[in-house]
Amino acid sequence: MQVFSTFNHSIYLELAIVALERSGIPKSQILAIPLEVKDDHFLLFDSIHQSDGISLFDIAAGLATAFAVIGVSVGFILTWGPIYWGLIGAASGFIIGFLINFIYYSLNYSYPNTKSHRKGDLSAFLWDSLFH
């Protein structure tokens, strides 16, 4: 007997698969395939409902903090004072960190071309797995 069903991917689906495995169904008899096609680009900001695992904010925040500390320290000597130079350092550190992450992920992180081959590969995989 084969049972087919569609679900949105969530932690509850993972828990249901684990419950099926614990009830005695072997892992080789369970097939879960995501039906959602991913975009071929990454988003600048994650939302509460969707995350692609890329953070463009972490290095930017670290460099903003470091440049702000340096700007404040040097600002005691310079004309505008520590507050302005701290803000200038924080802004420039954030922009540099954001650009580093953006360029790195633009060059090194790309989704495979799923729009042209996804349907054929998925249907072939399903038919092959049905009869084996």
GROMACS elastic network, one bead per residue, 0.5 to 0.9 nm:
[ bonds ]
;  ai    aj funct       b0    kb
    2   130     6  0.88589   500
    6    35     6  0.82769   500
    7    10     6  0.84002   500
    7    13     6  0.74218   500
    7    34     6  0.86820   500
    7    35     6  0.87176   500
    8    13     6  0.78570   500
    8    34     6  0.80957   500
    8    35     6  0.82850   500
    8    36     6  0.85955   500
    9    12     6  0.80148   500
    9    13     6  0.62334   500
    9    14     6  0.80763   500
    9    34     6  0.70139   500
    9    35     6  0.88222   500
    9    36     6  0.89114   500
   10    13     6  0.53917   500
   10    14     6  0.67976   500
   10    15     6  0.89297   500
   11    14     6  0.50686   500
   11    15     6  0.62569   500
   11    16     6  0.86649   500
   12    16     6  0.61269   500
   12    17     6  0.86475   500
   13    16     6  0.50104   500
   13    17     6  0.62755   500
   13    18     6  0.86812   500
   14    17     6  0.51601   500
   14    18     6  0.63044   500
   14    19     6  0.86544   500
   15    18     6  0.50719   500
   15    19     6  0.61467   500
   15    20     6  0.86517   500
   16    20     6  0.62089   500
   16    21     6  0.86822   500
   17    20     6  0.50375   500
   17    21     6  0.62944   500
   17    22     6  0.86870   500
   17    27     6  0.89843   500
   17    30     6  0.77920   500
   17    32     6  0.86516   500
   18    21     6  0.50427   500
   18    22     6  0.61948   500
   18    23     6  0.86318   500
   19    22     6  0.50539   500
   19    23     6  0.61678   500
   19    24     6  0.89394   500
   20    23     6  0.51285   500
   20    24     6  0.68066   500
   20    25     6  0.58870   500
   20    26     6  0.83604   500
   20    27     6  0.87723   500
   20    30     6  0.84156   500
   21    24     6  0.55258   500
   21    25     6  0.50317   500
   21    26     6  0.59789   500
   21    27     6  0.63143   500
   21    30     6  0.83719   500
   22    25     6  0.71948   500
   22    26     6  0.87159   500
   23    26     6  0.89667   500
   25    28     6  0.83592   500
   25    29     6  0.67329   500
   25    30     6  0.76364   500
   26    29     6  0.55311   500
   26    30     6  0.71420   500
   27    30     6  0.54524   500
   27    31     6  0.82490   500
   28    31     6  0.76399   500
   31   129     6  0.86484   500
   33   122     6  0.86362   500
   34    37     6  0.79865   500
   37   114     6  0.70063   500
   37   115     6  0.75354   500
   37   118     6  0.79308   500
   38    41     6  0.84838   500
   38   111     6  0.77322   500
   38   114     6  0.73529   500
   38   115     6  0.86398   500
   39    42     6  0.74249   500
   39   111     6  0.73746   500
   39   113     6  0.89104   500
   39   114     6  0.80313   500
   39   115     6  0.84352   500
   40   110     6  0.66261   500
   40   111     6  0.50623   500
   40   112     6  0.69546   500
   40   113     6  0.67432   500
   40   114     6  0.75731   500
   40   115     6  0.84957   500
   41   106     6  0.85531   500
   41   109     6  0.88033   500
   41   110     6  0.66618   500
   41   111     6  0.68490   500
   42    45     6  0.88206   500
   42    52     6  0.70241   500
   42    54     6  0.77640   500
   42   105     6  0.85112   500
   42   106     6  0.84538   500
   42   109     6  0.85036   500
   42   110     6  0.78925   500
   42   111     6  0.84877   500
   43    46     6  0.67383   500
   43    51     6  0.85537   500
   43    52     6  0.76391   500
   43    54     6  0.83706   500
   44    54     6  0.85884   500
   44    55     6  0.82504   500
   44    56     6  0.70161   500
   44   102     6  0.85042   500
   45    51     6  0.83781   500
   45    54     6  0.88667   500
   45    55     6  0.79669   500
   45    56     6  0.78522   500
   45    57     6  0.88863   500
   46    49     6  0.80993   500
   46    50     6  0.61501   500
   46    51     6  0.50426   500
   46    52     6  0.72123   500
   46    53     6  0.84696   500
   46    54     6  0.83499   500
   46    55     6  0.81958   500
   47    50     6  0.52607   500
   47    51     6  0.63652   500
   48    51     6  0.74505   500
   51    54     6  0.76734   500
   52    55     6  0.85813   500
   54   105     6  0.80931   500
   55    58     6  0.62680   500
   55    59     6  0.85784   500
   55   101     6  0.80527   500
   56    59     6  0.71158   500
   56    60     6  0.70602   500
   56    97     6  0.81316   500
   56    98     6  0.58936   500
   56    99     6  0.85479   500
   56   100     6  0.87294   500
   56   101     6  0.55393   500
   56   102     6  0.65847   500
   56   105     6  0.86940   500
   57    60     6  0.50851   500
   57    61     6  0.59615   500
   57    62     6  0.86184   500
   57    94     6  0.83489   500
   57    97     6  0.78245   500
   57    98     6  0.65215   500
   57   101     6  0.81206   500
   58    61     6  0.53094   500
   58    62     6  0.63572   500
   58    63     6  0.87340   500
   58    97     6  0.81599   500
   58    98     6  0.85061   500
   58   101     6  0.87872   500
   59    62     6  0.50440   500
   59    63     6  0.60479   500
   59    64     6  0.83619   500
   59    94     6  0.79916   500
   59    96     6  0.89554   500
   59    97     6  0.52146   500
   59    98     6  0.70094   500
   59   100     6  0.81172   500
   59   101     6  0.71805   500
   60    63     6  0.52864   500
   60    64     6  0.59761   500
   60    65     6  0.86048   500
   60    93     6  0.65540   500
   60    95     6  0.67691   500
   60    96     6  0.68917   500
   60    99     6  0.82430   500
   60   100     6  0.82662   500
   60   101     6  0.79098   500
   61    64     6  0.50159   500
   61    65     6  0.62045   500
   61    66     6  0.86687   500
   61    90     6  0.85873   500
   61    93     6  0.78031   500
   61    94     6  0.59575   500
   61    97     6  0.73754   500
   61    98     6  0.85421   500
   62    65     6  0.52298   500
   62    66     6  0.62712   500
   62    67     6  0.86151   500
   62    93     6  0.80161   500
   62    94     6  0.78803   500
   62    97     6  0.78302   500
   63    67     6  0.58776   500
   63    68     6  0.82366   500
   63    89     6  0.89854   500
   63    90     6  0.75692   500
   63    92     6  0.85256   500
   63    94     6  0.59949   500
   63    95     6  0.88045   500
   63    96     6  0.76090   500
   63    97     6  0.59498   500
   64    67     6  0.52478   500
   64    68     6  0.59067   500
   64    69     6  0.85953   500
   64    89     6  0.67630   500
   64    91     6  0.63893   500
   64    92     6  0.69830   500
   64    95     6  0.80605   500
   64    96     6  0.84876   500
   64    97     6  0.76128   500
   65    68     6  0.51216   500
   65    69     6  0.62947   500
   65    70     6  0.87146   500
   65    89     6  0.82769   500
   65    90     6  0.61086   500
   65    93     6  0.74228   500
   65    94     6  0.82593   500
   66    69     6  0.52804   500
   66    70     6  0.63274   500
   66    71     6  0.85507   500
   66    89     6  0.81257   500
   66    90     6  0.76508   500
   66    93     6  0.74060   500
   67    70     6  0.50186   500
   67    71     6  0.58549   500
   67    72     6  0.84692   500
   67    86     6  0.74239   500
   67    87     6  0.89525   500
   67    88     6  0.83790   500
   67    90     6  0.54670   500
   67    91     6  0.83400   500
   67    92     6  0.74115   500
   67    93     6  0.54018   500
   67    94     6  0.85211   500
   68    72     6  0.60311   500
   68    73     6  0.84890   500
   68    85     6  0.74629   500
   68    87     6  0.63298   500
   68    88     6  0.73102   500
   68    91     6  0.80474   500
   68    92     6  0.87398   500
   68    93     6  0.75598   500
   69    72     6  0.51841   500
   69    73     6  0.61508   500
   69    74     6  0.86108   500
   69    86     6  0.65202   500
   69    89     6  0.76964   500
   69    90     6  0.81636   500
   70    73     6  0.50965   500
   70    74     6  0.61053   500
   70    75     6  0.82297   500
   70    85     6  0.85879   500
   70    86     6  0.73299   500
   70    89     6  0.71637   500
   71    74     6  0.52419   500
   71    75     6  0.56614   500
   71    76     6  0.88336   500
   71    82     6  0.67781   500
   71    83     6  0.83495   500
   71    84     6  0.82692   500
   71    87     6  0.75985   500
   71    88     6  0.71513   500
   71    89     6  0.50582   500
   71    90     6  0.78268   500
   72    76     6  0.67742   500
   72    81     6  0.78137   500
   72    83     6  0.64006   500
   72    84     6  0.80038   500
   72    85     6  0.57621   500
   72    87     6  0.82330   500
   72    89     6  0.79533   500
   73    76     6  0.60007   500
   73    77     6  0.79873   500
   73    82     6  0.67631   500
   73    85     6  0.86232   500
   73    86     6  0.80647   500
   74    77     6  0.56712   500
   74    78     6  0.65756   500
   74    81     6  0.84790   500
   74    82     6  0.70948   500
   74    85     6  0.75976   500
   74    86     6  0.86809   500
   75    79     6  0.73796   500
   75    80     6  0.68806   500
   75    83     6  0.72936   500
   75    84     6  0.75665   500
   75    85     6  0.53248   500
   75    86     6  0.71451   500
   76    79     6  0.80227   500
   76    80     6  0.84569   500
   76    81     6  0.54420   500
   76    82     6  0.52327   500
   76    83     6  0.89818   500
   76    85     6  0.88676   500
   77    80     6  0.88269   500
   77    81     6  0.72299   500
   77    82     6  0.82135   500
   78    81     6  0.59426   500
   78    82     6  0.79164   500
   78    85     6  0.83599   500
   79    82     6  0.89325   500
   80    83     6  0.78686   500
   80    84     6  0.61266   500
   80    85     6  0.69383   500
   81    84     6  0.60424   500
   81    85     6  0.64615   500
   81    86     6  0.86352   500
   82    85     6  0.52167   500
   82    86     6  0.57523   500
   82    87     6  0.85061   500
   83    86     6  0.51047   500
   83    87     6  0.62647   500
   83    88     6  0.86073   500
   84    87     6  0.51812   500
   84    88     6  0.61135   500
   84    89     6  0.85051   500
   85    89     6  0.59025   500
   85    90     6  0.84289   500
   86    89     6  0.50219   500
   86    90     6  0.60734   500
   86    91     6  0.85860   500
   87    90     6  0.50403   500
   87    91     6  0.61123   500
   87    92     6  0.84874   500
   88    91     6  0.52341   500
   88    92     6  0.60569   500
   88    93     6  0.84234   500
   89    92     6  0.51863   500
   89    93     6  0.58918   500
   89    94     6  0.84213   500
   90    93     6  0.51413   500
   90    94     6  0.60552   500
   90    95     6  0.85906   500
   91    94     6  0.51765   500
   91    95     6  0.61869   500
   91    96     6  0.85940   500
   92    95     6  0.51423   500
   92    96     6  0.60626   500
   92    97     6  0.84928   500
   93    96     6  0.51405   500
   93    97     6  0.59946   500
   93    98     6  0.84230   500
   94    97     6  0.51542   500
   94    98     6  0.59878   500
   94    99     6  0.84979   500
   95    98     6  0.51239   500
   95    99     6  0.60847   500
   95   100     6  0.85561   500
   96    99     6  0.51614   500
   96   100     6  0.61238   500
   96   101     6  0.87249   500
   97   100     6  0.50771   500
   97   101     6  0.62990   500
   97   102     6  0.85094   500
   98   101     6  0.52782   500
   98   102     6  0.59845   500
   98   103     6  0.85344   500
   99   103     6  0.59163   500
   99   104     6  0.82690   500
  100   103     6  0.53977   500
  100   104     6  0.60160   500
  100   105     6  0.85849   500
  101   104     6  0.50455   500
  101   105     6  0.60032   500
  101   106     6  0.82882   500
  102   105     6  0.53782   500
  102   106     6  0.59187   500
  102   107     6  0.85795   500
  103   106     6  0.50181   500
  103   107     6  0.61545   500
  103   108     6  0.84661   500
  104   107     6  0.53930   500
  104   108     6  0.59270   500
  104   109     6  0.77216   500
  105   108     6  0.51347   500
  105   110     6  0.77209   500
  106   109     6  0.59875   500
  106   110     6  0.71594   500
  107   110     6  0.76314   500
  110   113     6  0.88262   500
  111   114     6  0.76785   500
  112   115     6  0.88484   500
  113   116     6  0.65989   500
  113   117     6  0.72617   500
  113   118     6  0.82080   500
  114   117     6  0.56722   500
  114   119     6  0.84753   500
  115   118     6  0.57978   500
  115   119     6  0.79081   500
  116   119     6  0.75510   500
  116   120     6  0.84808   500
  117   120     6  0.57135   500
  117   121     6  0.61090   500
  117   122     6  0.84926   500
  118   121     6  0.53793   500
  118   122     6  0.59907   500
  118   123     6  0.85807   500
  119   122     6  0.52562   500
  119   123     6  0.61664   500
  119   124     6  0.85393   500
  120   123     6  0.53527   500
  120   124     6  0.60754   500
  120   125     6  0.84561   500
  121   124     6  0.52053   500
  121   125     6  0.60014   500
  121   126     6  0.85711   500
  122   125     6  0.50668   500
  122   126     6  0.61217   500
  122   127     6  0.86448   500
  123   126     6  0.50880   500
  123   127     6  0.61714   500
  123   128     6  0.85077   500
  124   127     6  0.52395   500
  124   128     6  0.60463   500
  124   129     6  0.85129   500
  125   128     6  0.51309   500
  125   129     6  0.60419   500
  125   130     6  0.85023   500
  126   129     6  0.51745   500
  126   130     6  0.60609   500
  126   131     6  0.89765   500
  127   130     6  0.51018   500
  127   131     6  0.67594   500
  127   132     6  0.89997   500
  128   131     6  0.58105   500
  128   132     6  0.65326   500
  129   132     6  0.53781   500
